[in-house]
Amino acid sequence: MTARYRVGDGTGATFVGPANNCAQDSNQALFGAIRLLLEQIQAVDPTLRREWERENPEPAQRLAQLLRLERALRRELHPLGRTRADWRQNAYLLGSSLEDRPLANLARGLSSWRTMLPRLASDTVIKVFLEHGASALVLRTNQVGGRRPEIEPLAPLTL
């Protein structure tokens, strides 16, 4: 995705805005992975699933925990109650220019407003994961100074 944003799929550049940014892309990928898993789970015969849950209580408990995590993520990242259509279809939408339907792009971004700002999206996802017993490692690239001692890291702002 970084390369696609950099070259605009051959157009030379891409506008990054409310509906198209790194936070939108990473959360779409997260939701896509969870959606595929849920589809596979739902494809299993319910009788066989209940039997598997009885015979394998520990993995069944982890599966139930994952399902609770998915619901919590959906509530936090889609507060309007609907997953964006492009996320449901796993569409690879690249950013656009300012002339490309700016109101439609803004509306699409607002439907998942917590992912409009990368830091807010990161904080939201990390908070949900931690509330559900997961561990998290947050890498902050702004703290990497390299070989230039005059560069001092600045802590990112959160909302």
N, C-alpha and C positions, 0 to 999 in steps of 0.2 A: 504494500500500500504506500510506503514511503516513496518508492520509485515512481509509482503511478501519480502521486500528488506532485512530485518534483517535475515531471515532464508532461503532465496533463494528458496522458495516453496519446502523445504525439502532437498535441496542440501547443505545447510550449510552457504552459503554466495552468494552475488550477486555483480557483478561489476557495479558501477554506472558511466556512462560516458556521452558523448555528446548526445546520442540518448535516454538515459534512466536516468532520474533524477527526483527529486521532482517537478521542474519547468515544465518539459515536462508533467508529470502526471497531475498536476493541470490545465495546459492549455488545455490538451486533454479533461479533464472533463468539463471545461468551454465550449469548442467548441462542445462537445457532447450534452450538455444541450441546447445550442443555436440551434444546428442542429435539435434536436428533436422538438423544438418549431417551427422552420421554416417548417419542414415536416408537422406538424399539420396545420399550416397556409395555406400552399400550397394545402392541401387536401380539403380545404373549397371551395365550388363553388364560382367563382369570383363574380357572381351577388349577392349572399348572403353576401359576404364580403363587397362589395361596399355599400350595403344597411345597413349593420351593422355600417360601418364607418360613414355614413350619420346620423344614429340615435344615435351614441355614439362617438361624436367628441373627447372627452377627452381621453378615452382609445385608440381610433384610433391614436391619436397624440403620445401617449406613445409607441404604437406598431411601428409606423414609426421611432421613436427615437431609439428603440431597433434594428430595422433593419439597421439604420445608424451606430450604435455602432458595430454591427456584421461585417459590411463591413470594418470599420476602424480597428477593431481588426485583421481581416483577412489580411489586407494590412500590418499592423505592424509586426504581428507574422509570416506571411508567405510571406516574401518579394519576393520570387521567383514566386509567383502567384499560387502555388498549395498547397493545404492542404495535409499533409503527409497521405499516404495510411492507416497507422495504426490508425490515428486520424479519418479519414473518416469512417472507419469500426468499430471504437471504440474498437480496439483490446487491450487486456490487456497484453502488452508485458512487461515482467520483464527484468531487467538488465541482462547482460550476462557476460561471462568470457572474458578475453582479447583474447582468442583464437577463439571466436565465430565471424567470419567474421568482423574483426575490420574495414576494409575499408567500408563495407556496413553500419555498425553502424555509422561511421563518416559521410558518405554521408547522411544518414537519419537525423542525428543531424544537419548537415549544412543546410538542407532544411527548418529547423525552427530555424535558428541560434540564434535568439534573445531569445530563450528559453533554450539555452545550458547552460547559466549561470543564476542561480536562481535570483540573485539581478537584473540583467538586465531585466529578464522576468517580475519581480515584478514592476520595474520602468516603463517598457513599458505599461503594463496593467493598472497601476494606472494612467499614463499620459493620455491614451486613455479615460478611464472612466471620469476623471476630465474634459477633453476637451469636453465631451458630456453631461456635467451638472450633473454627478453623484457625490455622496459624497463617501469618502473612509476613512476607519479606518485601519491604518497599525500597526500591532502589531509586535514589534521587540523583539524577545526572547533574543537577545544578551544583552539587557538592564536589564535583571532580575538577580539580584545578590543574592537574598535570604538572608540567615542569615550570610553571610561571608562578612564583611565590607571591607576586603582587595581586594575583586573583584570589579573592576571598569569597567563599560560598555564601550565598544569601538563602535563608530559609524561605521556601515558597509560602505564599499567602493562601489562606483558606477562607471560606465564607462562613 
